[in-house]
């Protein structure tokens, strides 16, 4: 693919999976111009098919593994 894609905004708690309504952690921008949002589970389930039709995939699933610094301080 050539050209520059428009910058995408970070996903928020208001962004919901198009399959199940859970919080979305992945945005798939389609070659056709639309976009789909997925939770981590549904992205894993449909990963191969989506990669064939995507121009961009914004994957923020790493946020599921991180622990906020404030949580650790509050536990003391």
C-alpha positions, 0 to 999 in steps of 0.5 A: 500500500502506498500513501499516508493514512489519516491518524487514528484516535486511541480507542476508549471505553465508549468504543464497543465490539461490533460482534458482541458489544464488549469494549473494543481494543482493535480498530480495522480500517477496511480497504473499502473505506469503512471500519470495524471495531473488535474486542480481543476475543473476536479479533483473534477469532477473525484475524486471518480473514480481516487481514485480507481486507484491511488497509490498517489495523490499530491493535491496542490489546496490549492495554489488557496486560498493563497495570496502572501505576496508581493501582500498585500505590493504592494497594500499600 
